[in-house]
Amino acid sequence: MFSMFKKKSELEKLQEKYKRLMEEAYKLSTSNRMASDAKYAEADEISKRIEAIKNKQD
């Protein structure tokens, strides 16, 4: 019941942002390749941050 009040961790926020960016990049890939590449690059940076956080936790 109280899980809806739980704040998201930085890792969860980054994972959601990564997923959203990848979806946007996929949609843009059919219409605007440059914008799609920019979204993929941004998602790659987020992925690196996620990996750094995961490695820090272990």
C-alpha positions in Angstrom: 0.0 0.0 0.0 2.7 2.4 0.9 4.9 1.5 -2.1 3.3 4.3 -4.0 4.9 6.8 -1.6 8.3 5.3 -1.8 10.8 7.6 -3.5 12.7 6.2 -6.5 16.4 5.8 -6.2 18.8 7.5 -8.6 19.3 4.1 -10.3 15.6 3.6 -10.9 15.3 7.1 -12.3 18.2 6.6 -14.7 16.8 3.3 -15.9 13.5 4.9 -16.7 15.2 7.7 -18.5 17.3 5.2 -20.5 14.3 3.3 -21.5 12.4 6.5 -22.6 15.4 7.7 -24.6 15.8 4.3 -26.4 12.1 4.4 -27.3 12.3 7.9 -28.7 15.5 7.0 -30.6 13.7 4.0 -32.2 10.7 6.1 -33.2 13.0 8.8 -34.7 15.1 6.3 -36.6 12.5 6.1 -39.4 12.1 9.9 -39.8 15.2 11.7 -38.6 18.4 9.8 -38.4 20.5 12.6 -36.9 18.0 13.1 -34.0 17.9 9.4 -33.5 21.7 9.2 -33.3 21.7 12.0 -30.8 19.1 10.2 -28.6 21.2 7.0 -28.8 24.3 8.9 -27.7 22.4 10.4 -24.8 21.1 7.0 -23.8 24.7 5.6 -24.0 25.8 8.2 -21.5 22.9 7.2 -19.2 23.9 3.6 -19.6 27.5 4.4 -18.5 26.2 6.2 -15.4 23.9 3.2 -14.6 26.9 0.8 -14.8 29.0 3.1 -12.6 26.3 3.1 -9.9 25.9 -0.7 -10.1 29.7 -1.2 -9.8 29.8 1.2 -6.9 27.1 -0.7 -5.1 28.9 -4.1 -5.4 
